[in-house]
């Protein structure tokens, strides 16, 4: 069997959008929060409603008061419209929070707002499972339905996602609406 040394893609250069981080031989990591690191590519299937999910296990930011590091697993999901976030740019963007001082809740809202502004998705959600400090666990969850695509079903999905997240956390087992 011969090795295929060329990569074939079903995407045109235009469909790749402004993707520049992916495939680069040198990765530069930002020292400060930088939403301009985020890049998109064209969604080839905008007629379909499907959920795209990312799990980032190495999120780090700083406490705005003490400067101590905070660590989290960040889970984000969205239903795309025309554009989708490129995963390496997302990784670099999340890394840019490393020296950013903000509360857990603020970080998750910033991430949601930056991605919403970038992609204009039908629906988006971000959950941060922060490592406890001082004996307190903080798990901020934020979601948003795009008013342009809002339906009763999508609003119900957004609410049910909140309930499902709560039900997965030990202190809210069997949360009832």
Secondary structure, DSSP 4 states (H G I P E B T S, - for coil): -----S---SS-TTTTTT--STT-SS-PPPSS--GGG--EEE-TTTTS--EEEEEEEEEEEE-TTT--EEEEEEEEEEE-SSEEE-HHHHHHHHHTTTT-B--HHHHHHHHHHHHHHHH--SEEEEEEEEPPBTTB----EEEEE-GGG--HHHHHHHHHHHHHHHHHSGGGTT---
